Amino acid sequence: MAEQAVDFDEGAEAGRGRFFGRQRELKALRADIEDAGLDTIAGRKSARPRVLLIAGRPGSGRSALAAELVRGLVAEGRYEDGVLRARLTEPGGEPVPTERTARELLADLGITAPAGADGDDLAQRLRGILAGRRMVLLLDDATDAGQVEPLLPDHADCLVVAVAAGPLTGIPGVRPCTLGGLDAKSAIELLDSFTGSVRITVDPQAAETLTELCGGQPAALVLAGGWLAARPMSSVADLTKRLRALPDDPDRPDAGRPLARAFRLAYEALPPSAARMLRLLALAPLGLADAHTASALAGCSVSAARSMLEGFVAFGLLRDGERSGQYEVPGCLVPLLRELLESEDRPAEVQLARARMLERAVRLLQSCRAVTEPEGSAARRRLAGLPRALRFPSVGTASQWLRTRQPALLASARLAVADGELDTLARRLIAALVRALTAHRGAEEAAPELYGLHRLVLDVAERRGLHRERAAALLNLADLDATTGRTEDALLRYRSALDAGRDANDPYAIGRAMESVGGAYQELGDWQRAADWYGRALSQRLARDERPDQARLYGRLGAVQTYAGRYGEALRSWRAAAAGHRRLGDVPGHARALSEAARVQEYAGRPHEALRTCEEAIELARQAKDMRLLAALQLRLADTLDRLGDPAAARLHRVAAERLLGSEGSTYEIRSASAKD
């Protein structure tokens, strides 16, 4: 994984891309890596990786130190397989579940984890992938040992660097490094990177006093430096005087006061419109905001929002994100911004800003999906009517946007559902996100994300008593469970979907759930129950005169009856399926149903009848001009002729089949609804 820039919010890296100080801490951490553990002293090879802990308050430079350490180790070639990074706490302080962290780390390794797999399975898979690799695992902003321990590799070739506010009790052999403020020389160098050397040189005493007022905290020093950079005519003494004049909040811990003072000074210098936008950025999911997000939150134009975001970066209030066009709200500033939001904005205004942000995301996702539609389609016509700022010029641009914005969009959906006040918008956002992901990545590739989104829909449906939506979400989740081999879990969800469909009086959901219950029993090899549920679903389709579904269900019923050895019933079902396809004018489907009927006749010991049925199916395949189907039927007929003792005729049909298949060289086998034969 590519190296990422040091996090300003957690770090001593000012907006100039440099690292300041911490040489003593770096040396101590490197010594901890080299230090022999108890296993080594005892002559045993350690079964666990070395775990280094960098502890400190947000804004103390803890993440910057971790990134600088890792950068140096990788540059030296000591961990040739690279770096994996994960943030274990969201900007609002919520711990990230192990399932999500492990899935993201596996994705960074190029591994697509099964949809719906739980945290334990994914963590075990991650540990297995890391076996034998020499990598650094950088776990930022851990809340406790319970987040870190499941991710630890099972061998000593990796190095784990954890960043936290305090000790990680419960993980043996952790080597802690606790951070205080920067030394005076490094703190002044950081200020100098913003102000230039002249203002520091003319009043070095004021500069030292300023670093003391900032507590040596890199985040506070960055804000102070940004204030000075925006005011080239102000001296360091002017800033020192202003900071001293600001009263401390008695309810705030002493260690947090320097950052709060520096932030307040920077915030109060902003124009009212910029100050309001900055407060509202506390609502940005994952602390990530682009011009569209800021524009929607503040209710201003996209160009004005982009200009203000760039200004915030210059002031040290934001930093450029890793993803193109996105900016990151420093995690240490999010609590301060939320305090301001609660005190200065009415709840209705905050809710309106959230609604505007969700609505903008919905419109962008709709545009992102529409660009994949053919020219002249209704979706493309609607796309042409959107403002230019909401349109994507090409499919590639839309795909790139969706890829870079996906983490924030998924987080936005989670936050909207958790909020509970904007459920209609949350459902629209989830629906638009599902369609966009499916259009650009395909349902199979996007299955892990779709699984999480369907769970969110289920949460909203259960909270609001929306039975139809609940049935749909359960069916979608069960389908994904079934495709990943969790058939028993799928069966339980299909049954719950049936109950929800009945509560909603939704015939489609009821029929779909009954058929899917039958499919789950078929997959489990319970032919009797599978036939029973297929029969129930068929009865409903017959009552509603839904002919395509009738033909399909007759075929599924015939398949399980064949597996159960009930050949008479199976033959009747397959002939009913063939009749259904014939009435629908579905010639290939008619041919396939007759072929399966021929198979049943063979199993029942009636080869002559099977021969006639197969010949009838071949004639239908010729009418349909389906060469692969015709070739498969020729092979089926050849097998039947072999059983009847006519190898010469069988050989002729095989030659004909091979000629039809041509250079493809693979046989097309007709199968019923199950892959089992």
N, C-alpha and C positions, 0 to 999 in steps of 0.2 A: 504494500500500500504506500502511496506517495506520502512524503513528509508534509505535514501541514504547518502553517504559520503558528507561532506562539500566541496563545490567547492573551490579549491585552488585559481582559477583565481579571484574569487570574495572575497576570504576569508583569514582569519588570521590563517588558518590551514595549517601548513607547511606539507612537505611530510612525516611527522611522525604521522599523525592522531591525533593531539592534537589541542585544541582550546586555544588561548592566549588572555588574557585581555578582554576588553569590559564589565566588571562587572557592571560598572555604567550604561551603556546603557541597559544591560539586566534587571537591577533592574527597570529602568524607563519604559521599555516596559511592564514588568509584572504589574507595577503600573497602566499603561494605561488600561490594561485588566480589572483590578479590579475597576477602577474609574467609578463612576456612571455617566451615560449620562443624557441628559436633559429629555428624556422620563422617565427614572427611577425616577428622582427627582420629576417629575410631577405626578408620580404614574401610568404611563402607561408602558406596556411591549413593548420594542423596536421591531419594525418589521424588522430591518436590523441587520446584524452581525457587530461586532466590527471590524474595519479596521485599522490595524497598518501599517504604512509606514516607511520603513527603506531606507533612501535616502543617496546616496553617489556616488562617481565616481567609475567606474570599477576598481577593484584592491584595493578598500578601505576596504574590509572585510564585505561588506553589505550582501552578500549571506551567508557567514559564520555565521554572527550574526543571520540571520533569521533561518538558520538550527539549530543553537545551542538553540535558543529560543524554536523552535518547538520540538526539541528532548527532552528538559526538560519538556515541558508541557505534551507531550504524555507519557513520563516515569512516570509522577505523576498520570496518569489516568484521567486527566481532559477532554480529548477529546478521549473517548474510541473507537470511530469509525475510528480513524487513521488520516492519512495525505494524501492529494492530492497535487501533485506538477506539475507545468507547467512553462516552460520558454517561455516568450512572445516575445522575440527577438532572431533572428538567429545570429550566430557569425558575419556575415557580416553587421549587423545593420538593416536588414529588419524585420519589425514587422510581427509576426505570425498571420494569420487571425483567427478571433474568431471561425470560422467553424472548423479549424484544432485543435485549443486548446480544444474546447468543446468535439470534437470527441475523442481526446486522453484521456481526463479526464474521459469520460464515459467508455472508454475501460479499464482504470485502475479500474473502479468500476465493471467491468465484464459485461457492457451493450454494445451490438452491435447496433450502431445507423444506421438508414436506409441510404442506398447509395444515395448520391446526395442531402441530406437534407441541407438546408442553415444554416448559423450561428445563426440566430434568433431562428429557431426551435430547434437546438441542444442545445443552451444556455438555452432555456426554459425547455427542457427535463432534462438538468443537474440540474437546480434549483429545479425541481420537485423531482428528485431522492434524492437530499440533504435534502429535507424537513423532519424534525424529526430526523435527524442525528446530532451527535456531532462530527464534524470533523474540521480539520485545512486545509484551502486552502492556499497554499504557491505559490504565483505568482511572479516569478523571472524575473527581467530585463524588467519591463513594460516601454513602451515608453510614454504612456499617459493614462488618465482616460478612454478613449474610449475602451481600451483593457480590463480594469479591470471591469468596471461597469456591462456589460452584464453577467458576471460570478458570481456576488455576489448573494449568497443564499437569499431567501425571509424571513428568520427568524433569530432570534438572537442566536440560539444554536451553530452556527458555528463561527469560528474565521478566519479572512482573514489577512494574512501577505503578504504585497506587497513590492517588492524591485524595486527601480527606481532611476534614476539619479537626479530627482527633484520632485517638488510637483505634486500631482494628483488632479489638479483643476477640480471641478465638482462633486466630490464624497463627500457628506456631512459627517461630523463627523470623518474624518481621523485623526489619532493620529500620527504625524510625529516624527521620530528620525533621526537626521542628523549626519552623521559620519565624523570625521576628522581622523587624524592619531592615531596610537596606542600610549599609554603612554610609556615613556622610559623603564620602568621596563618590560612591556610585550613585547616590541620590542626586548629587549636584550634576553629575554627568548626564543623568536622565533629563533633568531640567534644561541643561545646556542644549540637548538635542532639539528642544522646542524653541528656545529663546535665542540661541546663538551665545557666543562667549562674552560679548561686550557687557550685557546687563548683569551677568554673573560676576565678571571681573571687577566692575566698578563698585560693587557692594557685596563682597563675599560673605560678610557677617549676616546680611539680610538673607542671603541664599541659605546659609546654614540654619538660620532661624526658621525659614520656610520649610526646610526638610524636617525640622523637629515638629513643627505644627502639623505636618502631614504624617507624622509618626513613622517616617521612612517607608510608608506603604506605597508600592508602585502605582496602584490604581489612583490613589489620592494625588500623587506627584504628577501623573499623566493629566489629570483634570486641571491641576494648577498650571502645568506647562501649556495646556491648550488655552487656558484663559490668557496667559501672557502672550502666546503666539498670536492670538486674535487682537491684541492691543499692543502694537509695537512701541507706542509712546508711553506705556506704563512701566514703572520700575518694579523690581522685585520687592522693594520696600513697600510700594503701594499695595501689592498683593498681600504681603505679610500683615500690613495694617488692617486690611479688610477681613482677612481670616480671623485675626484676633478679636475683631469687633463682633463676630458672629457668636451668639450664645450657644452653649451646648445643650442638647436634649438630656435632661436628668434621667429619663427612662431608658436611654440608650447605653449599652455597655461601653466602658472607657475605650476598649480597643476599636470600637466601631465609630467613634466620634470624629477622628481625623478625616475619614472618607466621607462621612455625612456632611462635615463642614465644607470640604472641597466641592462636593457635588452641589450643595446648596448655592455656593458662590457661582458656579458655572451655570446652574439652572436659572438663577435670578437675573443673570445677564442676558437671557434669551428674550427675543420679542414674544408677545403673548401667543401668536399663532404657532411659533416654533415650540414654545414651552408646552402648549397643549398637545401638539403632535408627539413630542417626546414622552409625555405622560401616557398617551394612548399606545405607544409602542410596547408598554408593559403587557398589552393584550396579544402581541404577536406570538403565534405558536412557535415553540422551541426557541423563542427569542430571535427568530429570523424574520426579517422584513425586507421587501423590495419596494420599488416605487408604487406598485399597484396596491400593496397592503397598506402602506402609509397613506396613500391617497384616499383609500376607502375609509380608513379609520378617522382621518381628519376631515374628510369631506372636501378635499381640494383637488386641483388638477394633478395629473401624473407628473408633469414637468415641474410644478412647484414642489411636490413631494420629493422628487429626485434631488432637487437643489437643496432642500433642507436636510435630507439625509447626508449629502456630501458635506454640508456644514457641520453636522453633528460629528462626523468622522474627524474633521479638522479640530474640533474642540475636545476630542478625546472621549466624547459621550457615546460613540458607536465605533465599531471597527469593520473594515471590509471583510465580508465573509469569504469562505473558500469557494462558494458557488457563485457563478457569474450573476451580477446584478443584485445579489443579496447582501444585506448588512446584518451584523449580529449585535444584539443588545447585551452589553456586559452583564454577566450573571450577578456580579456583586452590586450592580445598580438596580436590578429588577425589584428587590424589596423596597428601595427608596422611591422608585417610580410608582409602585403600587400604593405606597403611603400617600403620595401626592394625589394619585388618582382618586383615592377614597375621600380625601379631604377637600379637593377642589372641584370635582366633577360630580354632578348628580347621578344617581344610579340609572335613571332613564336615559341620560346622555351616553353613559358607558354602554348600556344595552343596545342603543341605537348604533353606536360605533361598531360593536360586535356584529350586529345584523348587516351593516354595510360591508364589513370585511367578508362575511360568509357569502353574501350576494355577489360580490366581485369575484370570489373564488369560483362560484357556480358558473358565472358567465364566462370566465376564462376557460374552465373545463369544458363547457359546451362548445366554445370556439375551438378548443384543442381537439375535440372529437370530430367536429364538423369538417375540419380540414382534411380528414381521412376519407370523406365521402366523395363519390364521383362528381365530376363537373356537371352542373345542371340539376343536381338533386335538390330536394327541398331544404336539406340542411345547409348546402352551400349557398342557396339563395338567402337563407336567414343570416348566414355568416356575412354575406356582402352588406347586409343592412346594419351591422354592428359598427360602433366607432372604430377608427383606425387603431387606436391604442389597444383594443381588445381582440384584434385579428392577428392570426399567424400567417406569414407569407408562404410557408411551405410545410409539408408534413415533417421534414427533418427538424425545422425550427420548433414546431410544436412538441415533437418527441423529446428534444433537448430540454425544453422548458419543463415538461412533465417529469423528466428524470431528475432534474436539479431541484424542483419544487416538491417532489413526492414526500420527503420526510415532513416538511411543514404542512402539506395538505392533509396527510394522515393524522398528524397531531391536531390540526384544526378540527377534523371530524371527531376525534376523541374528546377534545375540549368542549365542542358544541353539544355532544351527547351528555357529557358529565354536567354541564351547566344546567340543562333541563328546561331552560326558559325559551329556547329557540328551536324546539324540536322539528317544526315544519321546515325551517331552513336547514337544519342538520340532516334531515332525510333527503332534501333536494341535493345537498352537497355530496352525500354518500352516493346517491344514484348517479350524479354527474361524474364522480370519481371512478365508480365502477365501470361506467361506459367508456370513459377516456382510457383507463388502464387496459380494458379488454380490446379497444380499438387499436392501441399502439403496441401492446405487448402480447396480446392473445390471452385467452382465459387460462390456459395451462401455465404459462410463464408467470402470470400475475396472481396465481391461485393463493399464495401465502397472504398477500395484501387483501385480496378479495375475501378471504376467510375472516380476517379481522374486521373488515367493513360489514360483512353480514352479521357478525356478532353485535356490532354497534346498532344495526337496524333492529335486531332482536331485543336489545336493551330498551330502545325507545318504544317498540311495539308493546312490550310487557308493561312498561311504566304507564303508557297511555291507553292500554286496553284495546289496541288495534289488532284484531284477530287475523284479518287478511294479511297484513304485513308480517305478523308473527308467523303465520303459516309459510309465507314465501321465504322468510329468513331461515326458518328451520329446514325447509326443503333444500335451499342452497347450501347450507352448512352440511346437511346430511349427504348431499351429492359429493362434496369435497371430502368428507370423511370416507365415503365409499371408494373414491378414486385413490385414496392413500392407504387402503387396506384396513381401515378401522370400521369393518362392516357392522360389528355389534353396536358401536356408537352410532353409526348411521341408522341402524334399525330403530334405536330408541328415539332418535330425532324424527324419523319418518312417522312413527306412531304419534309423537307430540304434534307434528304438523297435521296429521289427520284430525286430532281433537280440535286444533285451532281452526282448521278448515270447516269443521262442523259448527263451531261457535260462530264463524263468520258466514255460514250458509253459502260457502263458495264451492260450487260444483267442480271447478277446475282443480282447486287445491285438494279436494276430497279424492277425486279420481287419480290425480297424480300421486298423492300420498299412498293410496291403496296399491297402485301398481308398483311403487317404489318399495313398499314393504314386501311385496312378493319378490321383487328383484333381490332384496337383501337376503330373504330366506333361500332363494335359489343359489346365491353366492355361498351361503353357509351349508348348502347341500341338503336342506330340509325340503324335499320335493313336495311333500304333502301340504305343508303350510304355504309354500310358494304357489301351488296350484289353487289352493283355497283363496288366497288374496288376489291372484290374477282373475279368478272367477268373479269375485266381488267387484273388482274394477270393471270387468267386462259387462256385468249386469248393469252397472251405472251407464256405461257408454251405449249399451243397447237401448236403455230407457230414453236416453237423450238423442238417439239416432246419430251418433258421432262416428261416421263410417270409417275414416282413416284410423282412428284409435281402435275401433273394433277389429279391423284387420290385423293391426299390430299385436293386440292382446290375444287374439286367437293364436297367432304364431308363438307368442311367449308361453301361452298355456300348453300348446302342443310340444314345445321344447321340454318343459319340466315333466310332462306326462311321459315323454320318450325316455328321459333319464330315470324315471321311476319304473320303467318297464311296462307301463299301461299303454300298450301299442294300439289297441282298438280306440281308446279315447284320444290318443295322440293323433291318429290318422284322421279322425273326425275333425279335430281342431285344425289340423293343417289344411284339410280340404275346405273348411269354413274360411280360413285365412286366404286361400287361393280364390275362393268365390268373392270375398271382399275386395281383393286387389283387382279382380276382373271387373267388378261393377264400377270401381274407381278409374278404370282405364290404365292402371299401373301394370304395364306388361312385364317389366323386370321383376317387380314384386310378386306378380302371379307366377313367373317362372321359378323364382326362388322357393316359394311356398310349395309348389309341386315337387321340386327337387327334394325338399325335406320330407314330403309325403312319401316319395320313393325310398328315401333312407329308412323310414319307419316300416315300410312294407318289406324291405330287406331284413330288418331286424326281426320282423314277425314271421319270417320264413316264407314269404310270398314273392320270390324273385321275378316271376313272369309278370306279375302286376307292377312290380317296381320298374321293370324294363319299359312297359308301356307308358307309365307315368313320366319316366325320365325322357322318353322320346317326345312326349307332349311338351315338356319343359324346354327341350332343345328347340322345338319349332317356335315357341314363344320368344326365346332368346334371339333367334334369327330375326324375328319380326322387330324386336327392340333394337337390333343392330349393336348389341352389347357383346363385343368380341371376347372380352375376358370372362364374362358370365357364360358365354357359349363354350369357351374352352374348358371351364370348370365342369360344366355339365357333360361335356364329351368324356372327361376323365371319370366322372361318376358313372356314366354309361359303360365305359370300359371295365370298371371294377365289377359292375353287375354282370357283364358278359363273361368275365373270368369265372365268376361264381356259377354261371350257367354252363360252363364247359365249352365256351367258344373263344379260345385265345386268339384266333386269327382276326375275328371281327373286333375283339378288344384292342388288338394291336393297331388296326386301322383307325379306330377312334382316338387312340393316344397320339398317333402321328398327326391326325387332324388337329388335335388340341395343341400339340407343340408348334404346328405351323401357325395356328391362330395367335399363340403367345409370342411368336417371333423371337426376337433377340432378347426379350425381357427375361426369359429363362426362369420365371417364378410362377407357381401355380396360384390360381385364385380359388380359395376354398370357400364354399358356401357354408355359412354357419348360422345357427339360430341365435337367439338373444344372448345366450351365454357362450363363452369361449370353450366351455367344457364339452366334450363329446362322449 
